[in-house]
Amino acid sequence: MLVMRKASKAMLSLVAMTVAVMAPFAQAASAATVLSIGDGDTISVLERGQKLKVRLACIDAPETAQNPYGMARRNQLKALLPIGSTVSLRIQAVDRFGRSVAEVIGNKGMVNLAMVQSGQAFLHLPS
């Protein structure tokens, strides 16, 4: 148990450091409205009248079809980001699928970090 706690703290520190290092390269935060939740690390939002597909930066979660965990991860993200809620996005890049890769900040803080802290997602560093 102590080993898991230390590993968890190390992972959270790594997420925080990754975000801090990448922050200067990210755009300024912009407000958006959550339209839908794709899976545990992808959402659709409306930003400045434009629909965007957003992948949460620095995390990876099982796809919805990956049983038994995929739907649970999606449901956790849906609980953190209810449809219609307002979020702030700090877009860092666009991935090979055309999704914006961003830090997502909800009314309870950074959603990316919350997903890792709750064990619903893994740390995923850009290559």
C-alpha positions in Angstrom: 0.0 0.0 0.0 2.8 2.4 0.9 4.5 1.6 -2.5 1.3 2.4 -4.3 0.9 5.7 -2.5 4.4 6.7 -3.3 3.9 5.7 -7.0 0.7 7.7 -7.1 2.3 10.8 -5.6 5.2 10.5 -8.1 2.7 10.2 -11.0 0.7 13.3 -9.8 4.0 15.2 -9.5 4.9 14.1 -13.1 1.5 15.3 -14.4 1.9 18.7 -12.6 5.5 19.1 -14.0 4.4 18.2 -17.5 1.6 20.7 -17.4 3.9 23.4 -16.0 6.5 22.7 -18.8 3.9 22.7 -21.5 1.9 25.8 -20.2 4.1 28.4 -21.9 3.5 26.8 -25.3 -0.3 26.6 -24.8 -2.7 29.2 -26.0 -4.4 31.5 -23.4 -7.4 29.8 -21.8 -10.7 30.2 -23.6 -14.3 29.5 -22.4 -16.3 26.7 -24.0 -19.5 24.8 -23.3 -19.5 21.0 -23.1 -21.7 19.4 -25.8 -20.9 15.7 -25.3 -18.5 13.2 -23.8 -16.8 10.8 -26.2 -14.9 8.5 -23.8 -12.7 8.9 -20.8 -10.4 11.4 -22.4 -12.3 13.0 -25.3 -15.1 15.7 -25.2 -16.9 17.9 -27.7 -17.4 21.5 -26.9 -18.7 24.7 -28.4 -16.1 27.4 -28.4 -16.7 30.8 -30.0 -19.6 29.4 -32.0 -17.4 26.5 -33.4 -17.7 22.8 -32.4 -14.4 21.4 -31.3 -13.4 17.8 -30.5 -11.0 18.0 -27.5 -8.6 15.3 -26.2 -7.6 15.9 -22.6 -3.8 16.5 -22.6 -1.3 14.2 -20.8 -3.8 11.4 -20.0 -5.1 8.3 -21.6 -8.3 6.3 -20.7 -9.8 3.2 -22.1 -12.0 3.5 -25.2 -15.7 3.2 -24.5 -15.8 -0.3 -26.2 -13.0 -1.6 -24.0 -14.9 -3.6 -21.4 -15.3 -3.4 -18.5 -13.6 -0.1 -17.9 -14.4 2.1 -20.9 -17.9 3.0 -20.0 -16.9 3.6 -16.3 -14.2 6.1 -17.4 -16.7 7.9 -19.7 -19.2 8.1 -16.9 -16.6 9.5 -14.5 -15.7 12.2 -17.1 -19.4 12.9 -17.6 -19.8 13.4 -13.8 -16.9 15.9 -13.8 -18.2 17.7 -16.9 -22.0 17.6 -17.2 -23.4 18.5 -20.6 -23.9 22.2 -20.8 -21.3 23.1 -18.2 -18.7 25.8 -18.9 -15.0 24.9 -19.0 -11.8 26.7 -19.7 -9.5 25.2 -22.4 -5.8 25.7 -22.6 -5.1 24.2 -26.1 -1.6 22.9 -26.5 -1.7 21.2 -29.9 -3.8 19.5 -32.5 -3.3 15.7 -32.8 -3.1 13.6 -35.9 -6.9 13.1 -35.8 -7.6 16.8 -35.9 -8.6 17.0 -32.2 -7.5 19.9 -30.0 -5.3 18.6 -27.2 -6.0 20.7 -24.1 -5.9 21.1 -20.4 -9.6 21.3 -19.4 -10.5 23.3 -16.3 -14.0 22.7 -14.9 -15.7 24.3 -11.9 -13.8 21.9 -9.5 -10.3 22.4 -11.1 -8.2 20.7 -13.7 -10.2 17.7 -15.1 -7.2 16.0 -16.6 -5.5 15.8 -13.2 -8.8 14.7 -11.5 -9.1 11.8 -13.9 -5.6 10.6 -13.0 -6.1 11.2 -9.2 -9.3 9.1 -9.2 -7.6 6.2 -11.0 -9.8 6.7 -14.1 -7.0 7.6 -16.5 -3.3 7.0 -16.9 -0.5 9.6 -17.4 0.3 9.9 -21.1 3.2 12.1 -22.0 3.5 13.4 -25.5 6.2 11.8 -27.6 
